[in-house]
Amino acid sequence: MTSIGQPSAHSRESSEFEFVSGGEKEATKKNKAESITTLALATSENIEEDPGLFGWVKGGGDLLSKVAERTKSSVESVIMVLDPQMKDYIHSSGSLRVIVASDNEAKVTAIKNAFHETFGLATVYGVNCQPKNVAKQPVGFAAARQASNERIQIIRYDHPEAKEPGSVLVAIDNFLLEVGDDEWVDQGCLILSDISRHIHLCCYTQPTPVPFSVIQELQKATDENYPLSWSGFSTTIGSAMGEKLSIHPSKWHEAQAGIPRSDLLKMAAKTLAHSYKLEMKSKVNDV
């Protein structure tokens, strides 16, 4: 029989067990803490030693920027595949405004694609206008340049947005050129005018051979009293070639020489846009 106030053997064993268990728990916690600390240090060392796995985080500004740009480009590409008309909407922004002095689809599309490819973002559209002081079918470089410059002046005077600073005006006119005895070609003259930056550029398309028999028809069709005969013919080469080849006037370049007019304009327009970009850079460097 156990007396009151004296601990029994069972109680001592229980106390000793609790003491030992408590010690083991503390030791376990301590070991876990040390393990976690060791693992953290090891992970930190691995991160520093192996930037291949986590290195993208360091200086991630450039990388994340590139990733974001590629993602944006990919999304835009998908959108344009699903809806090609969205291409113009996506690229038609930014501070660069280009006004084409014509509503001819081939001309406007060539300039639009060239400036989008060169500058990325640009607002490009066409406005209908016709030169009044040059023949319907210009002949020679001087007549072509005068026709295009006149288009630009008409747009600059009549179109409100053309008067705003920074607006870029572009005009395109096809002309005939005598390059030898009974040898004629058709070319396109492209003129760009940016009075805000004092930039004026001109380039030409690849020439397309024209049958001399068609030139003779244009000469006969132009009345000797035609007031603008000094600058060319009263009938366009497009209408004459279209009638000869029994096709739409806009298709005669491809039928005659194998290259569509749109391709001829596209190459010249890219040259014009690139030249304009170089001129803009030179203006900035000179400041």
Steps between C-alpha positions, in 0.01 A plus 500: 500500500636831404493788740365836405765753390749243370517450127444150379730310266242536226486877538880526491513291183230716348687818587826361368324397176350844457836660565674279248218549245515876544874492445463294187238744365731794562787316335279413202390861459860613523609247238218607267595865538862420426398294196280781364780751552750272328260443209438873462871573494561222251219625275636853520845377400354300211313805374820705504707225342246391236339803334370272227203395710416818686721749317211638296381670818821699528492803280167368381399841368645444154393137480147563624476791260601274210257232613220756521586637156507152346171416667347821366632425152367144514157617611491758220600234247219271615251786484608592147473138387149474639400841367740652243316832515624542858853553363425860406337564838797360696762694303298819454617684807795701618598856421592446133221596260547435128245636252507362146383747235274241337226255592634241255516171689833385353670828590360524853568133580862523380574805716312358799687168496836667447462740794359230728798275423750783543357684800273239661226750585363761262163637397479483121202587282422644158314811385373538146644783290603561140764735359352762267805642328655179367376264226297193596796292389824675595803449279850549639648548848417870523131449421475213750663698779279798429187282512598347836602833651170650389309219671689570821425872482130432446482269802699738717267786409165317513543229765500621866716219641763561232559843653583359844869492599666165437266385224677319217356533149570250221399515134542242224470553125581263216663651193633397162862543400668471162828317556603436139383491142144367511572375853280610788448398860249569777625600845354621826618819672463510882547828685498552878465837666543575870522875542519478880834318482607658169514165324420461130570166329442344160544148364383295201362156427660242274420582135251294301543474120218645290437395136575785262175432315310601816704820526403583143133450589536740794668757276216478247233520769646825641361799315755752382299766682507311828608775744721268707668324208833650608498263800363181343196330347127544552442124545667287767725207423286283726187546293689443173674184624180371657322532167787338312527204739126478577556530875430751777733802469647431846618154391704589193843502670470136599358397161772686309808438717403231754522729804184652655495874550446439872839329521672779309350759733577293808874488432521871423287585804733302727794693359317826563408407860853382576651817355261706710604313815866567426426868444316520832797344680742741337285793608510376860879445489555850367320658796 
